[in-house]
Amino acid sequence: MKVLVAVKRVVDAYVKVRVKSDNSGVELANAKMAINPFCEIAVEEAVRLKEQGKVDEVIVVSVGTAASQEQIRTALALGADRGILVETDQEAQPLSVAKILKALIEKEGVDLVLLGKQSIDTDNNQVGQMLGALTGMPQGTFACRADLAESKIIVSREVDGGEQTVELELPAIVTTDLRLNEPRYASLPNIMKAKKKPIDTLSPGDLGVSVQSSIKTLSVEPPAERTAGIKVASVDELIEKLKTEAKVI
């Protein structure tokens, strides 16, 4: 059984993001980059399935610049078997990424696709659902638990009312949520082994996909600065301010 895991290169979740002075985007120069946290959870789940003997091969794919090889190597150090970089200097929109993944699924004969539910840079939460629509494969989104058994996978999903459990026939798509697992740290021996694992480089054109975007970013604005809090002398004063200033009661 083959599992395909998509990973995205994003600014490290613990780095304070700065907006460019011309408001054209986020400042990436000298910023620490990492695997998108939700994608890292997907890698961990695939590796665990392999360790349980339920999966034969874990393939990691990333769509982006040549620098994305760094994140693929990280995933290989975590236990994936080989990587595929679909190299492009253009920012690939969710639909383009979904089309690329569809082409790779057909090319590799994949049985299960694991994706992070969303990336922390654009927060679109679209690729998994678009991929399901393009391929016709069943999907379990926002997964907090996944159990693989023979020709099906049982997925517990995070929903507003709690959890929903669905049974999917393979091949299937699963998008991962935070409660699914706790990603491991890559050990030094595995980091060294990852350097010898293969990474194939393709272009979107090799897969018959165009990444030409129809979306243009007009401007990017930082969130408004929070105002300082105040202290009140009594409960009565607090209630009065909640009534007259905050207008919440």
C-alpha positions as CSV (number, residue, x, y, z in Angstrom):
1,M,0.0,0.0,0.0
2,K,1.3,3.5,-0.9
3,V,0.5,6.6,1.0
4,L,1.0,10.1,-0.5
5,V,1.6,13.0,1.9
6,A,1.6,16.6,0.8
7,V,3.7,19.1,2.8
8,K,4.0,22.8,2.4
9,R,6.9,25.2,3.2
10,V,5.7,28.0,5.4
11,V,7.1,30.5,7.9
12,D,7.8,28.7,11.2
13,A,4.7,28.8,13.5
14,Y,6.7,30.3,16.3
15,V,8.1,33.2,14.3
16,K,6.4,36.6,14.4
17,V,5.4,37.4,10.9
18,R,6.1,40.9,9.5
19,V,4.3,42.6,6.6
20,K,6.4,44.2,3.8
21,S,6.6,47.9,3.9
22,D,4.7,48.2,0.6
23,N,1.9,45.9,1.9
24,S,2.5,43.5,-1.0
25,G,2.9,40.5,1.1
26,V,4.6,38.9,4.1
27,E,8.4,39.5,4.6
28,L,10.1,36.1,4.0
29,A,13.7,37.3,3.8
30,N,15.7,35.7,6.5
31,A,12.6,34.2,8.0
32,K,12.8,30.7,9.5
33,M,10.8,28.3,7.4
34,A,9.3,24.9,8.4
35,I,6.8,22.3,7.4
36,N,3.3,23.5,7.9
37,P,2.2,22.1,11.3
38,F,-0.9,20.3,10.0
39,C,1.2,18.7,7.2
40,E,3.7,17.5,9.8
41,I,0.8,15.7,11.6
42,A,0.0,14.0,8.3
43,V,3.6,12.8,7.9
44,E,3.6,11.5,11.4
45,E,0.3,9.6,10.8
46,A,1.7,8.0,7.6
47,V,4.9,6.9,9.3
48,R,2.9,5.4,12.2
49,L,0.8,3.4,9.7
50,K,4.0,2.1,8.2
51,E,5.4,1.2,11.6
52,Q,2.3,-0.8,12.2
53,G,2.9,-2.8,9.0
54,K,-0.2,-1.4,7.3
55,V,1.6,0.7,4.7
56,D,4.5,-0.3,2.5
57,E,5.7,3.1,1.2
58,V,5.3,6.7,2.3
59,I,5.8,9.3,-0.5
60,V,6.1,13.0,0.4
61,V,5.3,15.7,-2.2
62,S,5.7,19.4,-2.1
63,V,4.8,22.1,-4.6
64,G,7.0,25.1,-4.5
65,T,10.5,26.5,-5.1
66,A,13.7,24.5,-5.0
67,A,14.0,25.5,-1.3
68,S,11.0,23.2,-0.5
69,Q,13.5,20.3,-0.7
70,E,14.5,21.3,2.9
71,Q,11.0,20.4,4.1
72,I,10.9,17.2,2.1
73,R,14.2,16.2,3.7
74,T,12.7,16.9,7.1
75,A,9.8,14.6,6.3
76,L,12.2,11.9,5.1
77,A,14.1,12.2,8.4
78,L,10.8,11.7,10.2
79,G,10.4,8.3,8.4
80,A,9.0,8.9,4.9
81,D,10.6,6.8,2.1
82,R,11.0,9.1,-0.8
83,G,10.1,12.6,-1.9
84,I,8.8,14.4,-5.0
85,L,9.3,18.1,-5.6
86,V,7.0,19.7,-8.1
87,E,9.2,22.8,-8.7
88,T,7.7,26.2,-9.6
89,D,8.6,29.8,-8.8
90,Q,4.9,30.8,-9.0
91,E,2.7,30.6,-5.9
92,A,0.4,27.7,-6.6
93,Q,-3.3,28.2,-5.7
94,P,-5.3,25.4,-4.1
95,L,-6.9,24.2,-7.3
96,S,-3.5,23.9,-9.0
97,V,-2.1,22.0,-6.1
98,A,-5.1,19.7,-6.2
99,K,-4.6,19.0,-9.9
100,I,-1.0,18.3,-9.3
101,L,-1.8,15.8,-6.6
102,K,-4.4,14.2,-8.8
103,A,-1.8,13.6,-11.5
104,L,0.6,12.1,-8.9
105,I,-2.0,9.8,-7.5
106,E,-2.6,8.4,-11.0
107,K,1.1,8.2,-11.7
108,E,2.1,6.5,-8.5
109,G,-1.0,4.3,-7.9
110,V,-1.6,5.7,-4.5
111,D,-4.1,4.1,-2.0
112,L,-4.3,6.8,0.6
113,V,-3.7,10.5,0.6
114,L,-2.9,12.4,3.8
115,L,-3.0,16.2,3.9
116,G,-3.0,18.8,6.6
117,K,-6.4,20.3,6.8
118,Q,-5.0,23.8,6.0
119,S,-1.8,25.8,5.8
120,I,-1.1,28.4,8.4
121,D,0.0,31.0,5.9
122,T,-3.1,31.2,3.6
123,D,-5.7,29.3,5.8
124,N,-7.7,28.3,2.7
125,N,-8.6,24.8,3.8
126,Q,-9.4,23.9,0.2
127,V,-6.9,21.4,-1.3
128,G,-8.3,18.2,0.3
129,Q,-11.9,19.0,-0.7
130,M,-10.9,20.0,-4.2
131,L,-8.8,16.9,-4.6
132,G,-11.8,14.8,-3.6
133,A,-14.0,16.5,-6.2
134,L,-11.4,16.0,-8.9
135,T,-10.7,12.4,-8.2
136,G,-14.0,11.2,-7.0
137,M,-12.3,9.6,-4.0
138,P,-14.1,9.6,-0.6
139,Q,-12.7,12.0,2.0
140,G,-12.5,12.3,5.8
141,T,-11.7,15.9,6.7
142,F,-10.6,17.3,10.1
143,A,-9.5,13.9,11.2
144,C,-8.8,13.4,14.9
145,R,-8.5,9.6,14.7
146,A,-7.9,7.3,11.8
147,D,-7.8,3.5,11.8
148,L,-6.7,1.7,8.6
149,A,-8.1,-1.9,8.0
150,E,-7.7,-3.8,4.8
151,S,-9.6,-2.0,2.0
152,K,-11.1,0.8,4.2
153,I,-10.2,3.5,6.7
154,I,-12.4,4.6,9.6
155,V,-12.0,8.3,10.4
156,S,-13.3,10.3,13.3
157,R,-13.8,13.9,12.4
158,E,-13.9,17.1,14.4
159,V,-17.4,18.7,13.9
160,D,-19.3,21.4,15.8
161,G,-21.3,19.0,17.9
162,G,-18.3,16.8,18.8
163,E,-17.1,13.9,16.6
164,Q,-18.4,12.2,13.6
165,T,-17.1,8.8,12.5
166,V,-17.1,7.8,8.8
167,E,-16.0,4.7,7.0
168,L,-14.2,5.3,3.7
169,E,-13.4,2.8,1.0
170,L,-9.8,3.0,-0.3
171,P,-8.4,4.8,-2.2
172,A,-9.3,7.7,0.0
173,I,-8.3,11.2,1.2
174,V,-7.9,12.2,4.8
175,T,-7.1,15.8,6.1
176,T,-5.5,16.0,9.5
177,D,-6.5,18.0,12.5
178,L,-4.4,18.9,15.6
179,R,-5.7,16.1,17.9
180,L,-4.8,13.3,15.5
181,N,-1.2,12.8,16.9
182,E,1.9,14.5,18.3
183,P,4.6,14.6,15.6
184,R,8.0,13.2,16.7
185,Y,11.4,14.9,16.5
186,A,13.8,13.8,13.9
187,S,16.8,12.0,15.4
188,L,20.3,12.7,14.2
189,P,20.8,9.2,12.6
190,N,17.5,9.6,10.7
191,I,18.5,13.1,9.5
192,M,21.8,11.6,8.1
193,K,19.8,8.7,6.5
194,A,17.4,11.2,4.9
195,K,20.2,12.7,2.9
196,K,20.5,9.5,0.9
197,K,16.8,9.1,0.3
198,P,15.7,10.0,-3.3
199,I,13.8,13.2,-4.2
200,D,12.5,13.3,-7.7
201,T,12.0,16.8,-9.3
202,L,9.2,17.5,-11.7
203,S,7.6,20.6,-13.1
204,P,3.8,21.2,-13.2
205,G,4.1,20.9,-17.0
206,D,5.4,17.4,-16.7
207,L,2.1,16.6,-15.0
208,G,0.0,18.5,-17.5
209,V,-0.9,21.2,-15.0
210,S,-0.7,25.0,-15.3
211,V,-0.1,27.0,-12.1
212,Q,-1.0,30.3,-13.7
213,S,-3.0,32.1,-11.0
214,S,-6.3,34.0,-11.6
215,I,-6.1,35.5,-8.1
216,K,-4.1,38.7,-7.4
217,T,-3.3,39.9,-3.9
218,L,-4.1,43.6,-3.6
219,S,-2.7,44.2,-0.2
220,V,-1.7,42.6,3.1
221,E,-2.3,44.3,6.4
222,P,-1.1,43.4,9.8
223,P,-3.8,43.0,12.5
224,A,-4.7,46.1,14.5
225,E,-2.6,46.7,17.7
226,R,-4.4,45.7,20.9
227,T,-5.1,48.6,23.2
228,A,-3.9,48.5,26.8
229,G,-6.3,47.2,29.5
230,I,-7.5,49.2,32.5
231,K,-8.0,48.4,36.2
232,V,-11.3,49.1,38.0
233,A,-11.7,49.9,41.7
234,S,-14.9,47.9,42.3
235,V,-17.4,45.4,40.8
236,D,-19.9,48.2,40.4
237,E,-17.5,50.2,38.2
238,L,-16.8,47.1,36.2
239,I,-20.5,46.5,35.6
240,E,-20.9,50.2,34.6
241,K,-18.1,50.0,32.1
242,L,-19.5,46.8,30.6
243,K,-22.8,48.5,30.1
244,T,-21.7,51.9,28.9
245,E,-18.4,51.3,27.1
246,A,-18.2,47.7,26.1
247,K,-22.0,47.5,25.7
248,V,-21.9,43.7,26.3
249,I,-24.6,43.7,29.1
